[in-house]
Amino acid sequence: SIPEAAPTVFEIVEEVVSGTPSAITADNYEPAIRLFNEFATAGRVGAAQEQREESAVRKGKPVKEKKRP
């Protein structure tokens, strides 16, 4: 998982969903939904971590530095 890639992936997903003509067809509907669900699940995990960090900052608690690969 590369957090920096999330905005680009989201743009691609948005284009797939809202493009004309639609890129989602009866043939690829289920795989597309699985892909979108995986993306949403990954985003949820990151959002939860950010919310915990923001809450700690507001309460004046120190926040651990993120490890970068």
N, C-alpha and C positions, 0 to 999 in steps of 0.2 A: 504494500500500500504506500503510495507516494502522495502525501497531502497536497503538494504543489500541483499535481495533475488534476485535482478535483474540479477546479473551475473550467478547465478545458473539456473534461469528460462531461460536465454538466451542460456546457454549450452544445456538445455533440448530441447528447440526449434530447435537449430542448429542440434542436433542429430536426431530429428524427421524428419527434412527436408532433411538431407543429408545421413541418414542411409541406409544401404542395408540389407535386402530389404526395400523399402520405407514404412514408417509408414502411409503415406498419401494415402488414397484409394478413390475411387469414393464415398464410403459410408460416409467417414468422411471429405471430402474435404472442404465443406462449414463451418462446425464448426471449423475446423483447421484454416481456413482463418480468421474467426471472432476472434479466440483466438490470432492469430499473430497480427491482427490489433489492438486489445486492448493493447497488449504488446507494440507495436510501439507507440500508442497514449500516453500511460503512460510515455514512455521514452522521447517522444518529450517534454512533460511538464517539466520533470526534466532537460532536456538539455537546454531548454529556460531559466530556473531559473539560472543554472550554468553560462550560457553566460552573463546574466545580472550582476551576481556577479563578474565575471572575468573582465568585462568591467569597472565596478565601481572601482575595485582594480587598474586597469591600469590608471584610471583617478585620482587616489589618494583619492577616496571617501571612507568613512567608510562603512563596510558591516555588516549588522545585523547578530548576532549569530543565528544559526539554533536552533530551539526548538527541543529537543529530548524527546520522550515519556518516 
